[in-house]
Amino acid sequence: ILSTPIPFRNVLRFNNPKKELREHFKRLGRIPPQFRVIDESNRFSHVASFTVGVFASNKCLATATSGSIKDATKKAAELALQNVLIAQRASSNSTPRSLDDPEQRAAE
């Protein structure tokens, strides 16, 4: 057991979060989420800002803002995937056990 809590979000990093989010929804048998630009400013300048939202069943799973639509989409997908996995984890009553737990080893 760790003496210092580690923020769960800092552990979850993805190579291709948009693809992994879609695959996660597919595994659950759900319609893949939609990505929409929900705000933009200064599109044609060097300080552009885009906010992208990830929506599933008309519910916003996450939003992210960046200087490009591509980066904002990637960040929003990563946040949405983290939110979905954290919510899924919170709804299950199981707690991860350490590999050093003697009871866990005995069960294997």
C-alpha positions, 0 to 999 in steps of 0.5 A: 500500500502506498503511503502517498496517494497518487492522483489517478488521472496522472497515471492514465495516459494514452497514445491515441485517446480518440481511438481508444475512447471509440474502442472503449464505447464499442466494447461496451456496445454503445454508440461512439462519442461525437467530437464538436468544436463548441467555441473558437476565437481568433481563428485566423491569427497566431493566438487561435483558441479552440474548445472541443467537447466530447458528447455521448448521448447528448451528454458532455463527457469532457471539454478541452481548449488548445491552439489547434482543433487537433490538439483540443480534440486529443486533450478532450478525448483523453479527459473523456476517457479518464472520466469514463474509466474513473466513473466505471471504477467508482461504480464497481465495488472492487478495490485493487489489491497489491501483488504483495498481498499474501491473500491475493497470492494464495488465491492465484 
